[in-house]
């Protein structure tokens, strides 16, 4: 059953914009909200959040708002806690009080040290930085809302509000054949943002609750991903070199693969592999930067 009215928090971010686009393509009634969105709101302000929900009266709320920069979270852990964790506690409380189904978007930054491996939703986590710590706390807060769904994912998009998305960086490397270090020892199951949006909305109208992984059906290195994006774009990388994620200043997990068997069972379809993710990204990039 489709939601009568959908509220997307964080509508100006990569995920939020894609969800809004997909919802409208499906003919859904959708309202976006964020600090600079369709409906301005500070998600850290409990009163403003409840007023917004009372006005919109959604049956489904998707929280796509977050401080996603790992470096920024390390520089200001207090802000990271407020945006990534405490705000989710307020959102979950309001959702429960008003009878709104909550779908919260989480991350894959919870695993490290076991290479090219796909992790199930119930496996132990490793929290290496403040981004991971605040996002994991947010999951616990989100799940206090009845029938809440937490979706762990890692997404690949295009243009972001800050200009600092991984997709934008990859495009620059590919288009300019620029010098770059491609991490061969950080493994992911990144999924293109358009498939993420489709999967989120399909999961939202299912009976799924708890934690669900929504990602590519394959696990690959960041180096393999960028190389696949170049091939799908009809380009050759001659100056990029493979290297280690350990060279970064902020410690990051290196085994981020997700087991998507639960999501595939709920959705009734196989999620895209690396080649399909790269092809869709390249096609969308060609249109966006035409």
BALOBA-1460 file (C-alpha; in Angstrom, 3 decimals):
// residues 290
<rec num="1" residu="x" x="0.000" y="0.000" z="0.000"/>
<rec num="2" residu="x" x="1.422" y="3.403" z="-0.975"/>
<rec num="3" residu="x" x="1.785" y="6.056" z="1.743"/>
<rec num="4" residu="x" x="-1.013" y="8.621" z="1.769"/>
<rec num="5" residu="x" x="1.496" y="11.399" z="2.356"/>
<rec num="6" residu="x" x="5.283" y="11.196" z="2.555"/>
<rec num="7" residu="x" x="7.557" y="13.564" z="4.478"/>
<rec num="8" residu="x" x="11.257" y="13.539" z="3.551"/>
<rec num="9" residu="x" x="13.635" y="15.111" z="6.060"/>
<rec num="10" residu="x" x="16.873" y="16.234" z="4.437"/>
<rec num="11" residu="x" x="15.294" y="16.879" z="1.033"/>
<rec num="12" residu="x" x="18.226" y="18.966" z="-0.255"/>
<rec num="13" residu="x" x="20.847" y="16.223" z="0.193"/>
<rec num="14" residu="x" x="21.838" y="13.557" z="-2.324"/>
<rec num="15" residu="x" x="19.537" y="10.917" z="-0.877"/>
<rec num="16" residu="x" x="16.709" y="13.345" z="-0.154"/>
<rec num="17" residu="x" x="16.616" y="14.736" z="-3.686"/>
<rec num="18" residu="x" x="16.628" y="11.261" z="-5.213"/>
<rec num="19" residu="x" x="13.815" y="10.096" z="-2.933"/>
<rec num="20" residu="x" x="11.737" y="13.175" z="-3.752"/>
<rec num="21" residu="x" x="12.277" y="12.587" z="-7.479"/>
<rec num="22" residu="x" x="11.329" y="8.922" z="-7.283"/>
<rec num="23" residu="x" x="8.292" y="9.603" z="-5.083"/>
<rec num="24" residu="x" x="6.966" y="12.172" z="-7.546"/>
<rec num="25" residu="x" x="7.620" y="9.828" z="-10.455"/>
<rec num="26" residu="x" x="5.371" y="7.318" z="-8.669"/>
<rec num="27" residu="x" x="2.652" y="9.922" z="-8.258"/>
<rec num="28" residu="x" x="2.989" y="10.093" z="-4.473"/>
<rec num="29" residu="x" x="2.137" y="13.143" z="-2.406"/>
<rec num="30" residu="x" x="5.511" y="14.126" z="-0.971"/>
<rec num="31" residu="x" x="6.720" y="17.059" z="1.100"/>
<rec num="32" residu="x" x="10.403" y="17.822" z="1.666"/>
<rec num="33" residu="x" x="11.894" y="19.584" z="4.657"/>
<rec num="34" residu="x" x="15.339" y="20.715" z="5.773"/>
<rec num="35" residu="x" x="17.096" y="23.904" z="6.824"/>
<rec num="36" residu="x" x="16.986" y="25.197" z="3.247"/>
<rec num="37" residu="x" x="14.347" y="22.899" z="1.790"/>
<rec num="38" residu="x" x="10.741" y="23.188" z="0.641"/>
<rec num="39" residu="x" x="9.661" y="23.492" z="4.263"/>
<rec num="40" residu="x" x="12.419" y="25.043" z="6.410"/>
<rec num="41" residu="x" x="12.908" y="23.134" z="9.656"/>
<rec num="42" residu="x" x="15.627" y="22.482" z="12.199"/>
<rec num="43" residu="x" x="15.389" y="18.775" z="12.987"/>
<rec num="44" residu="x" x="17.159" y="19.432" z="16.302"/>
<rec num="45" residu="x" x="14.198" y="21.589" z="17.382"/>
<rec num="46" residu="x" x="11.552" y="19.248" z="18.808"/>
<rec num="47" residu="x" x="8.796" y="21.883" z="18.720"/>
<rec num="48" residu="x" x="9.458" y="22.863" z="15.109"/>
<rec num="49" residu="x" x="9.603" y="19.229" z="14.083"/>
<rec num="50" residu="x" x="6.262" y="18.388" z="15.685"/>
<rec num="51" residu="x" x="4.657" y="21.498" z="14.211"/>
<rec num="52" residu="x" x="5.836" y="20.445" z="10.759"/>
<rec num="53" residu="x" x="4.532" y="16.914" z="11.193"/>
<rec num="54" residu="x" x="1.206" y="18.212" z="12.446"/>
<rec num="55" residu="x" x="0.900" y="20.449" z="9.385"/>
<rec num="56" residu="x" x="1.952" y="17.815" z="6.822"/>
<rec num="57" residu="x" x="0.214" y="14.865" z="8.541"/>
<rec num="58" residu="x" x="2.366" y="12.203" z="6.860"/>
<rec num="59" residu="x" x="1.734" y="8.480" z="7.043"/>
<rec num="60" residu="x" x="5.401" y="7.813" z="6.271"/>
<rec num="61" residu="x" x="8.496" y="9.830" z="7.185"/>
<rec num="62" residu="x" x="11.947" y="9.166" z="5.709"/>
<rec num="63" residu="x" x="14.891" y="10.668" z="7.549"/>
<rec num="64" residu="x" x="17.660" y="11.383" z="5.038"/>
<rec num="65" residu="x" x="19.216" y="14.195" z="7.080"/>
<rec num="66" residu="x" x="22.712" y="13.709" z="8.480"/>
<rec num="67" residu="x" x="26.166" y="15.165" z="8.883"/>
<rec num="68" residu="x" x="27.928" y="12.769" z="6.500"/>
<rec num="69" residu="x" x="31.466" y="14.170" z="6.380"/>
<rec num="70" residu="x" x="33.676" y="11.900" z="8.472"/>
<rec num="71" residu="x" x="36.227" y="14.687" z="8.850"/>
<rec num="72" residu="x" x="33.600" y="17.206" z="9.988"/>
<rec num="73" residu="x" x="32.275" y="14.753" z="12.566"/>
<rec num="74" residu="x" x="35.783" y="14.369" z="13.986"/>
<rec num="75" residu="x" x="36.303" y="18.135" z="14.102"/>
<rec num="76" residu="x" x="32.984" y="18.785" z="15.856"/>
<rec num="77" residu="x" x="31.704" y="15.649" z="17.605"/>
<rec num="78" residu="x" x="29.126" y="17.693" z="19.499"/>
<rec num="79" residu="x" x="27.480" y="18.823" z="16.273"/>
<rec num="80" residu="x" x="27.728" y="15.286" z="14.896"/>
<rec num="81" residu="x" x="25.873" y="14.006" z="17.963"/>
<rec num="82" residu="x" x="23.162" y="16.650" z="17.699"/>
<rec num="83" residu="x" x="22.472" y="16.118" z="13.986"/>
<rec num="84" residu="x" x="23.136" y="12.404" z="13.570"/>
<rec num="85" residu="x" x="21.878" y="11.051" z="16.877"/>
<rec num="86" residu="x" x="19.880" y="13.382" z="19.130"/>
<rec num="87" residu="x" x="17.768" y="14.655" z="16.234"/>
<rec num="88" residu="x" x="16.824" y="11.060" z="15.413"/>
<rec num="89" residu="x" x="15.660" y="10.552" z="19.003"/>
<rec num="90" residu="x" x="13.333" y="13.561" z="18.574"/>
<rec num="91" residu="x" x="12.131" y="12.299" z="15.185"/>
<rec num="92" residu="x" x="11.419" y="8.816" z="16.541"/>
<rec num="93" residu="x" x="9.548" y="10.184" z="19.543"/>
<rec num="94" residu="x" x="7.373" y="12.365" z="17.334"/>
<rec num="95" residu="x" x="6.771" y="9.522" z="14.882"/>
<rec num="96" residu="x" x="5.662" y="7.227" z="17.682"/>
<rec num="97" residu="x" x="3.403" y="9.820" z="19.287"/>
<rec num="98" residu="x" x="1.738" y="10.726" z="15.983"/>
<rec num="99" residu="x" x="1.484" y="7.216" z="14.544"/>
<rec num="100" residu="x" x="3.820" y="7.838" z="11.610"/>
<rec num="101" residu="x" x="5.930" y="5.028" z="10.128"/>
<rec num="102" residu="x" x="9.618" y="5.986" z="10.252"/>
<rec num="103" residu="x" x="12.271" y="4.926" z="7.780"/>
<rec num="104" residu="x" x="15.729" y="6.070" z="8.869"/>
<rec num="105" residu="x" x="18.732" y="6.007" z="6.524"/>
<rec num="106" residu="x" x="21.876" y="4.723" z="8.222"/>
<rec num="107" residu="x" x="25.358" y="3.828" z="6.997"/>
<rec num="108" residu="x" x="27.738" y="0.935" z="6.344"/>
<rec num="109" residu="x" x="30.632" y="2.376" z="8.399"/>
<rec num="110" residu="x" x="30.358" y="-0.354" z="11.037"/>
<rec num="111" residu="x" x="32.807" y="-3.056" z="9.930"/>
<rec num="112" residu="x" x="36.568" y="-3.279" z="9.553"/>
<rec num="113" residu="x" x="39.422" y="-5.720" z="9.261"/>
<rec num="114" residu="x" x="37.843" y="-8.636" z="7.400"/>
<rec num="115" residu="x" x="38.422" y="-7.713" z="3.778"/>
<rec num="116" residu="x" x="36.028" y="-8.395" z="0.934"/>
<rec num="117" residu="x" x="33.139" y="-9.701" z="2.997"/>
<rec num="118" residu="x" x="29.398" y="-9.023" z="3.030"/>
<rec num="119" residu="x" x="28.073" y="-8.389" z="6.560"/>
<rec num="120" residu="x" x="24.645" y="-9.381" z="7.822"/>
<rec num="121" residu="x" x="22.481" y="-6.968" z="9.784"/>
<rec num="122" residu="x" x="23.004" y="-8.865" z="13.067"/>
<rec num="123" residu="x" x="26.807" y="-8.987" z="13.063"/>
<rec num="124" residu="x" x="28.948" y="-7.188" z="15.679"/>
<rec num="125" residu="x" x="30.046" y="-3.686" z="14.747"/>
<rec num="126" residu="x" x="33.338" y="-1.797" z="15.004"/>
<rec num="127" residu="x" x="33.053" y="1.956" z="15.610"/>
<rec num="128" residu="x" x="36.261" y="3.698" z="14.544"/>
<rec num="129" residu="x" x="35.225" y="7.360" z="14.386"/>
<rec num="130" residu="x" x="32.568" y="9.823" z="15.533"/>
<rec num="131" residu="x" x="30.582" y="9.485" z="12.311"/>
<rec num="132" residu="x" x="30.162" y="5.755" z="12.931"/>
<rec num="133" residu="x" x="29.466" y="6.220" z="16.637"/>
<rec num="134" residu="x" x="26.739" y="8.822" z="16.110"/>
<rec num="135" residu="x" x="25.109" y="6.922" z="13.246"/>
<rec num="136" residu="x" x="25.027" y="3.716" z="15.283"/>
<rec num="137" residu="x" x="23.445" y="5.532" z="18.211"/>
<rec num="138" residu="x" x="20.891" y="6.951" z="15.787"/>
<rec num="139" residu="x" x="19.830" y="3.443" z="14.800"/>
<rec num="140" residu="x" x="18.962" y="2.648" z="18.411"/>
<rec num="141" residu="x" x="16.955" y="5.860" z="18.709"/>
<rec num="142" residu="x" x="15.112" y="5.268" z="15.427"/>
<rec num="143" residu="x" x="14.097" y="1.755" z="16.462"/>
<rec num="144" residu="x" x="12.237" y="3.088" z="19.501"/>
<rec num="145" residu="x" x="9.462" y="4.142" z="17.090"/>
<rec num="146" residu="x" x="6.886" y="1.389" z="16.462"/>
<rec num="147" residu="x" x="7.493" y="-0.551" z="13.209"/>
<rec num="148" residu="x" x="10.493" y="1.633" z="12.382"/>
<rec num="149" residu="x" x="12.789" y="0.574" z="9.558"/>
<rec num="150" residu="x" x="16.506" y="1.369" z="9.587"/>
<rec num="151" residu="x" x="18.229" y="1.020" z="6.222"/>
<rec num="152" residu="x" x="21.998" y="0.626" z="6.117"/>
<rec num="153" residu="x" x="23.431" y="1.757" z="2.811"/>
<rec num="154" residu="x" x="26.271" y="3.517" z="1.006"/>
<rec num="155" residu="x" x="25.184" y="5.543" z="-1.978"/>
<rec num="156" residu="x" x="26.745" y="6.865" z="-5.159"/>
<rec num="157" residu="x" x="25.211" y="10.012" z="-6.611"/>
<rec num="158" residu="x" x="26.145" y="13.071" z="-8.593"/>
<rec num="159" residu="x" x="25.880" y="16.739" z="-7.677"/>
<rec num="160" residu="x" x="25.689" y="17.539" z="-3.967"/>
<rec num="161" residu="x" x="24.892" y="20.773" z="-2.175"/>
<rec num="162" residu="x" x="28.508" y="21.091" z="-1.027"/>
<rec num="163" residu="x" x="30.178" y="19.851" z="-4.198"/>
<rec num="164" residu="x" x="32.069" y="17.271" z="-2.182"/>
<rec num="165" residu="x" x="30.326" y="13.983" z="-2.936"/>
<rec num="166" residu="x" x="32.263" y="10.873" z="-3.898"/>
<rec num="167" residu="x" x="30.450" y="10.860" z="-7.243"/>
<rec num="168" residu="x" x="31.623" y="14.386" z="-8.024"/>
<rec num="169" residu="x" x="35.175" y="13.508" z="-7.048"/>
<rec num="170" residu="x" x="35.094" y="10.374" z="-9.211"/>
<rec num="171" residu="x" x="33.748" y="12.324" z="-12.178"/>
<rec num="172" residu="x" x="36.565" y="14.843" z="-11.878"/>
<rec num="173" residu="x" x="39.168" y="12.081" z="-11.806"/>
<rec num="174" residu="x" x="37.572" y="10.347" z="-14.807"/>
<rec num="175" residu="x" x="36.870" y="13.400" z="-16.962"/>
<rec num="176" residu="x" x="40.274" y="15.009" z="-16.374"/>
<rec num="177" residu="x" x="42.249" y="11.753" z="-16.195"/>
<rec num="178" residu="x" x="43.589" y="13.273" z="-13.004"/>
<rec num="179" residu="x" x="46.171" y="11.988" z="-10.578"/>
<rec num="180" residu="x" x="44.389" y="10.219" z="-7.732"/>
<rec num="181" residu="x" x="44.827" y="7.484" z="-5.165"/>
<rec num="182" residu="x" x="42.219" y="4.740" z="-5.514"/>
<rec num="183" residu="x" x="41.835" y="2.660" z="-2.377"/>
<rec num="184" residu="x" x="42.417" y="-1.004" z="-3.153"/>
<rec num="185" residu="x" x="42.058" y="-2.095" z="0.485"/>
<rec num="186" residu="x" x="38.696" y="-0.491" z="1.336"/>
<rec num="187" residu="x" x="35.812" y="-2.737" z="0.330"/>
<rec num="188" residu="x" x="32.253" y="-1.517" z="-0.185"/>
<rec num="189" residu="x" x="28.940" y="-2.484" z="-1.738"/>
<rec num="190" residu="x" x="27.995" y="1.024" z="-2.850"/>
<rec num="191" residu="x" x="24.680" y="1.344" z="-4.678"/>
<rec num="192" residu="x" x="23.684" y="4.084" z="-7.100"/>
<rec num="193" residu="x" x="21.367" y="6.644" z="-5.522"/>
<rec num="194" residu="x" x="18.531" y="5.992" z="-8.002"/>
<rec num="195" residu="x" x="18.393" y="2.308" z="-7.085"/>
<rec num="196" residu="x" x="18.616" y="3.315" z="-3.417"/>
<rec num="197" residu="x" x="15.590" y="5.605" z="-3.782"/>
<rec num="198" residu="x" x="13.585" y="2.896" z="-5.547"/>
<rec num="199" residu="x" x="14.522" y="0.321" z="-2.921"/>
<rec num="200" residu="x" x="13.739" y="2.647" z="-0.018"/>
<rec num="201" residu="x" x="10.229" y="3.387" z="-1.252"/>
<rec num="202" residu="x" x="9.566" y="-0.279" z="-1.963"/>
<rec num="203" residu="x" x="10.822" y="-1.293" z="1.483"/>
<rec num="204" residu="x" x="8.760" y="1.468" z="3.091"/>
<rec num="205" residu="x" x="5.496" y="-0.043" z="1.858"/>
<rec num="206" residu="x" x="6.497" y="-3.580" z="2.848"/>
<rec num="207" residu="x" x="6.117" y="-5.172" z="6.274"/>
<rec num="208" residu="x" x="9.870" y="-4.950" z="6.892"/>
<rec num="209" residu="x" x="11.023" y="-3.423" z="10.149"/>
<rec num="210" residu="x" x="14.218" y="-3.389" z="12.163"/>
<rec num="211" residu="x" x="17.534" y="-3.132" z="10.305"/>
<rec num="212" residu="x" x="17.836" y="-3.935" z="6.589"/>
<rec num="213" residu="x" x="20.880" y="-3.629" z="4.322"/>
<rec num="214" residu="x" x="20.185" y="-1.942" z="0.976"/>
<rec num="215" residu="x" x="23.296" y="-2.013" z="-1.198"/>
<rec num="216" residu="x" x="24.892" y="-3.546" z="-4.257"/>
<rec num="217" residu="x" x="24.694" y="-7.317" z="-4.505"/>
<rec num="218" residu="x" x="28.482" y="-7.413" z="-4.892"/>
<rec num="219" residu="x" x="31.383" y="-6.317" z="-2.708"/>
<rec num="220" residu="x" x="34.240" y="-4.498" z="-4.440"/>
<rec num="221" residu="x" x="37.101" y="-2.156" z="-3.609"/>
<rec num="222" residu="x" x="36.852" y="1.605" z="-4.022"/>
<rec num="223" residu="x" x="39.549" y="1.253" z="-6.691"/>
<rec num="224" residu="x" x="37.483" y="-1.301" z="-8.611"/>
<rec num="225" residu="x" x="34.469" y="0.998" z="-8.361"/>
<rec num="226" residu="x" x="36.202" y="4.050" z="-9.848"/>
<rec num="227" residu="x" x="37.757" y="1.914" z="-12.560"/>
<rec num="228" residu="x" x="34.323" y="0.502" z="-13.412"/>
<rec num="229" residu="x" x="32.864" y="4.022" z="-13.544"/>
<rec num="230" residu="x" x="35.605" y="5.025" z="-15.988"/>
<rec num="231" residu="x" x="34.893" y="2.039" z="-18.240"/>
<rec num="232" residu="x" x="31.146" y="2.754" z="-18.173"/>
<rec num="233" residu="x" x="31.913" y="6.374" z="-19.090"/>
<rec num="234" residu="x" x="34.071" y="5.333" z="-22.044"/>
<rec num="235" residu="x" x="37.219" y="6.748" z="-20.454"/>
<rec num="236" residu="x" x="40.674" y="5.422" z="-19.591"/>
<rec num="237" residu="x" x="42.512" y="6.231" z="-16.378"/>
<rec num="238" residu="x" x="46.236" y="6.661" z="-16.957"/>
<rec num="239" residu="x" x="47.283" y="8.764" z="-13.969"/>
<rec num="240" residu="x" x="45.265" y="7.254" z="-11.117"/>
<rec num="241" residu="x" x="47.134" y="4.791" z="-8.919"/>
<rec num="242" residu="x" x="45.989" y="2.247" z="-6.404"/>
<rec num="243" residu="x" x="46.839" y="2.898" z="-2.765"/>
<rec num="244" residu="x" x="45.719" y="2.386" z="0.841"/>
<rec num="245" residu="x" x="42.887" y="3.963" z="2.808"/>
<rec num="246" residu="x" x="45.295" y="3.968" z="5.742"/>
<rec num="247" residu="x" x="46.942" y="7.084" z="4.306"/>
<rec num="248" residu="x" x="43.997" y="9.262" z="5.409"/>
<rec num="249" residu="x" x="44.268" y="11.376" z="8.562"/>
<rec num="250" residu="x" x="40.963" y="10.169" z="10.046"/>
<rec num="251" residu="x" x="40.751" y="6.444" z="10.671"/>
<rec num="252" residu="x" x="38.083" y="4.817" z="8.533"/>
<rec num="253" residu="x" x="36.687" y="1.282" z="8.395"/>
<rec num="254" residu="x" x="37.886" y="-0.794" z="5.474"/>
<rec num="255" residu="x" x="35.431" y="-3.718" z="5.233"/>
<rec num="256" residu="x" x="32.080" y="-2.116" z="4.447"/>
<rec num="257" residu="x" x="30.445" y="-4.844" z="2.375"/>
<rec num="258" residu="x" x="26.783" y="-5.527" z="3.172"/>
<rec num="259" residu="x" x="24.838" y="-8.760" z="2.808"/>
<rec num="260" residu="x" x="21.621" y="-7.775" z="1.003"/>
<rec num="261" residu="x" x="19.843" y="-11.135" z="1.072"/>
<rec num="262" residu="x" x="17.135" y="-9.851" z="3.438"/>
<rec num="263" residu="x" x="16.387" y="-6.810" z="1.265"/>
<rec num="264" residu="x" x="16.316" y="-8.937" z="-1.877"/>
<rec num="265" residu="x" x="13.870" y="-11.342" z="-0.235"/>
<rec num="266" residu="x" x="11.544" y="-8.483" z="0.750"/>
<rec num="267" residu="x" x="11.845" y="-6.712" z="-2.612"/>
<rec num="268" residu="x" x="11.536" y="-9.900" z="-4.644"/>
<rec num="269" residu="x" x="14.410" y="-8.934" z="-6.928"/>
<rec num="270" residu="x" x="18.184" y="-9.018" z="-7.114"/>
<rec num="271" residu="x" x="19.928" y="-5.737" z="-6.391"/>
<rec num="272" residu="x" x="22.393" y="-4.350" z="-8.965"/>
<rec num="273" residu="x" x="25.984" y="-5.565" z="-9.149"/>
<rec num="274" residu="x" x="29.041" y="-3.425" z="-9.833"/>
<rec num="275" residu="x" x="28.637" y="-3.253" z="-13.619"/>
<rec num="276" residu="x" x="24.974" y="-2.215" z="-13.367"/>
<rec num="277" residu="x" x="25.744" y="0.422" z="-10.708"/>
<rec num="278" residu="x" x="28.523" y="1.876" z="-12.862"/>
<rec num="279" residu="x" x="26.386" y="1.892" z="-16.004"/>
<rec num="280" residu="x" x="23.500" y="3.684" z="-14.328"/>
<rec num="281" residu="x" x="25.808" y="6.265" z="-12.750"/>
<rec num="282" residu="x" x="27.536" y="6.927" z="-16.065"/>
<rec num="283" residu="x" x="24.201" y="7.370" z="-17.836"/>
<rec num="284" residu="x" x="22.914" y="9.803" z="-15.248"/>
<rec num="285" residu="x" x="26.234" y="11.691" z="-15.206"/>
<rec num="286" residu="x" x="26.093" y="12.145" z="-18.967"/>
<rec num="287" residu="x" x="22.641" y="13.741" z="-18.661"/>
<rec num="288" residu="x" x="23.523" y="15.858" z="-15.612"/>
<rec num="289" residu="x" x="26.667" y="17.355" z="-17.097"/>
<rec num="290" residu="x" x="25.544" y="17.502" z="-20.730"/>
